[in-house]
Amino acid sequence: MMKPFRLGVVFTHPTQHHGPLWKRLSEQPNLSVKVLYLSDENQQAGDRFLGGNAQAWDVDLLSGYDYQYLKDLTGKVPDTRRKTVISPALVSQLTRQNFDAIFMQSFVNYSYRLTALLCKLRGIPLIMQNDATILSDGRYNRSRRVIMSFMYPWMMNLADYWLSCGDHNEIHLRHYGIPDEKIIRGCHPVDGERYRQTIAHRQADIQRVYRQHAWDEDTLLYGFVAKYIERKSPFEFIDAIAKAHQQNPRIRGIMLGGGELEAQINARIGQLNGEVINVGFVNQSELPLYYAAMHCFVCPSRIDPHPLVVSEAMASGCPPILSDRCGNWGYNDTVTHRYNGLVYRHGNSDTLADAMLAMADAETRQRYSQRSMEVFDGQDLNFAVQSFIQVANRIRQQRGLSPTVGQPKPSEAPVINAGTPTPSL
């Protein structure tokens, strides 16, 4: 009997984006997946960066795949991500007897670095993915960038394969010396099927959300969904909405999220005449309703390597405007300027207001909305799954084996792995 390709995943915590990916991968023929979580963040309490009103995610992130919470050096499973976390169980878990390859996202914490070391020492292929771009590297000072120029080519080439997530990300990988043969185009996953099913089955709730936040049936809602922190540029959004509203009184902004700038945001909004509403925290099950109620989604970030809220909006049919400091625009990326959305120069609220006014045209919105859904369909969960299948089959071929991952025998039905946790180590 053919043995499945055994993919191990070392990951910080369960997320709304990756949980569905692990489940979908576990459903693929000749592929088994086990996820080793370094914490249970967002399962018991809300994201600490979203403010005091945040709650634990209210969608299932753990069903349909094998997972395990790893204990840290204190013998407990951490409840938040920490850069310094070390999970001793990685030493016994990450062996060639257990896994044919390991996937992780970065070197950001000590456990990730331990994972890379163990993979190199034990000859386990290491697959990696991040969302870094040259744009996002600009946040670092000159001294750090000089150090990065020496360290990153060595560190990043510890990975045997990289799953890129966009045009700017591929530029970043090549800039730091990753050869093309190591790069496979992938994407950061968004469960568009969940969004679209929610929208299809909850039309009355979408109308309720719209009526709750609109002045009248002619109101155009422009949405901001993010942590309320400086690099997300919430005040640029507020200022642009106020300016656009002066020229088109139908335009209104709604802000979803929370964080350290909430008091200042409320103070700024309080100086206006209702042009912007702070909705606050909205949980995952309700978020598709808000995207569907919006006429346009705005991502004005100063630093944002690959904001997945843009993909969420596009999956919901909401056309995007994003700043040129975001890392997910390009000719073959999530947003292409004047094809399925608009890209404006960050730091200029007048330019953003002009883009908002352009999106007030119904024909423009409809065209960008349709194209956004089409673009998303080429970058959805299925595309992410195929990139993993491609790299798994490359590894098999390097070992002289046939590329059977994702290809069931005609006489066999696909086997779905049960989603049962194993005890924490």
LUMLO-298033 format. One record per residue (C-alpha): residue in one letter; z, y, x. Coordinates in steps of 0.2 Angstrom, whole numbers, plus 5000, padded with zeros to 4 digits. Layout:
N
aZYX;...
//
This chain:
425
m500050005000;m499550175007;k501050285012;p501050465005;f501050615017;r502850665019;l502950855019;g504650935022;v505051115018;v506451215025;f506751365014;t508051505012;h508351474993;p507551434977;t506351564971;q505351604956;h503751594966;h503951444976;g504951324964;p503351294954;l502351264970;w503451134976;k503351054959;r501451054959;l501350984976;s502450844971;e501250794958;q499750774970;p499250604974;n499750534991;l500950674995;s502850674994;v503850834996;k505650865000;v506351045000;l507951085011;y508751235005;l509851345016;s510751425001;d510851424982;e510551614980;n509951674963;q510551514955;q512351564952;a512251754953;g510951884953;d510051964968;r511252074977;f509852194981;l509452224962;g511152304958;g512652264948;n511752224932;a510652084940;q510851904934;a510451734940;w508651694937;d508451614919;v506951504923;d507051324930;l506651324948;l507251154953;s506451024941;g504950914946;y505250894965;d506550824977;y507750954985;q509350964994;y510551104998;l511151105016;k512851155021;d513251285035;l514451265049;t515951295037;g515451145027;k514951245012;v513251285004;p512951475006;d512751574990;t511651704999;r510351715012;r511051755030;k510151785046;t511451695055;v511551535045;i511451375054;s511251205045;p511851065056;a511050935044;l509350985050;v509650895066;s509750725057;q508450775043;l507050835054;t506350675061;r504650585062;q505450445052;n505750565038;f504250685038;d502450695044;a502550885044;i503751035041;f503351195032;m504351355034;q504051535032;s504651635047;f505851645062;v507051765052;n508551655053;y509451545065;s509051385055;y507251425055;r507251445074;l508251275075;t506851195064;a505451255076;l506451195091;l506651025083;c504851005078;k504251045095;l505550925103;r505150785091;g503250805089;i503250855071;p501850965066;l502451135060;i501551235046;m502051415044;q501651565033;n502251735032;d501651905024;a501752015039;t500352145042;i499952275056;l500452395042;s502152325040;d502452315058;g502352505059;r504152515053;y504752465070;n505052585084;r503952585100;s505152485110;r505252345097;r503352335096;v503252325115;i504352175114;m503452095100;s501852105109;f502551995122;m503651875111;y502551855096;p501051765103;w502251635111;m503351625095;m501951615083;n500951485092;l502451365091;a501651335074;d500251205073;y499451285057;w499651445048;l499251475030;s498651655029;c499051745013;g497751885014;d496551995024;h497852105032;n498951955036;e497451865044;i497252025055;h499052015060;l498951825065;r497451855075;h498152015083;y499551905090;g498451775097;i498351635083;p496651555085;d495451535070;e495651345071;k497451365067;i497251475052;i496951405034;r496751535020;g498051505007;c499051624996;h500851664991;p501051574975;v501351654958;d501451534942;g500151624932;e500151484919;r501951524914;y501551704913;r500051674902;q500851544891;t502351664888;i501051804883;a500051694872;h501651624862;r502651784861;q501451924855;a502751984843;d503952014857;i502652104867;q502452224853;r504252244851;v504352294870;y502952414868;r503652504853;q505352514861;h504752604876;a503252704869;w503252874860;d501952814848;e500452694846;d499452804858;t500652794872;l500052724889;l501352634898;y501252634918;g502452514925;f503552504941;v504352334945;a505352334961;k507052344970;y507652524969;i507552554988;e506752684999;r505252585005;k504752544988;s504452734985;p505152754967;f505152944968;e503352944972;f503052854956;i504152964946;d503353124953;a501653054950;i501953014932;a502653184928;k501153264936;a499953144926;h500853174910;q500553364911;q498653324910;n498753174899;p500353184887;r499952994882;i500552934900;r502352874902;g503152774915;i504352634914;m505452564929;l506052384930;g507252334943;g508852404951;g509652434967;e510552564979;l509452714973;e509752684954;a510952834952;q509752954961;i508352884950;n509352914934;a509753094940;r507853134944;i507353054927;g508653164919;q507753314924;l506153264915;n505853264896;g505653074894;e504053054904;v504952904914;i506152774907;n507352674918;v507352504909;g508352424923;f508552234927;v507352114917;n507551934920;q506051814924;s505851744906;e505551914899;l504551994913;p502851934907;l503152024891;y503352194900;y501752164911;a500852124895;a501552284886;m500952394901;h499252474902;c499352494921;f500452424935;v500952544950;c501552484967;p501852644977;s502752564992;r502852635009;i503152465017;d502652305007;p501752165016;h501152075001;p502052124985;l501951974973;v502252094958;v500452144959;s499851964957;e501051944943;a500352094934;m498552044937;a498951864930;s499551954914;g497952064913;c498752224919;p497652324931;p498452384947;i498652544957;l499352514974;s499652624990;d498652595006;r500352545014;c500352385004;g499652235013;n498752144999;w497152254997;g495452215005;y493752145002;n494451965000;d496152004995;t497152034979;v496552204975;t494852274980;h494752464977;r493652514962;y493352334958;n494852274950;g496052414954;l496352574963;v497052604981;y497752774985;r498452855001;h500352835001;g501452995002;n500353104991;s500953104973;d499453214968;t498253074973;l499352944964;a499353054948;d497453064950;a497352874950;m498452864935;l497352984926;a495752874930;m496652724923;a496952814907;d495152784903;a495052624891;e493452564898;t494052574916;r495652484912;q494752344902;r493552314917;y494852314930;s495952204919;q494652074916;r494152074935;s496052064940;m496251904930;e494751834938;v495251874955;f497051804952;d496251634946;g495551614963;q497251644971;d498351554959;l499551404961;n498151284962;f497351384977;a499051374986;v499151184983;q497351154990;s497851245006;f499251135008;i498150985005;q496951045017;v498151055031;a498950895027;n497250805028;r496850895045;i498450825052;r498050645045;q496350655053;q497050715070;r498050545069;g496450445066;l496850425047;s495750455032;p496050625023;t496750545007;v498050675002;g497550734985;q496350594982;p497050454971;k496150284971;p495050264956;s496150124950;e497750224952;a498550364941;p499350504950;v501150484953;i502350624949;n503950634959;a505550644950;g506450804952;t508150744957;p509350824969;t510150734983;p511950764988;s512150915000;l512450885018;
//
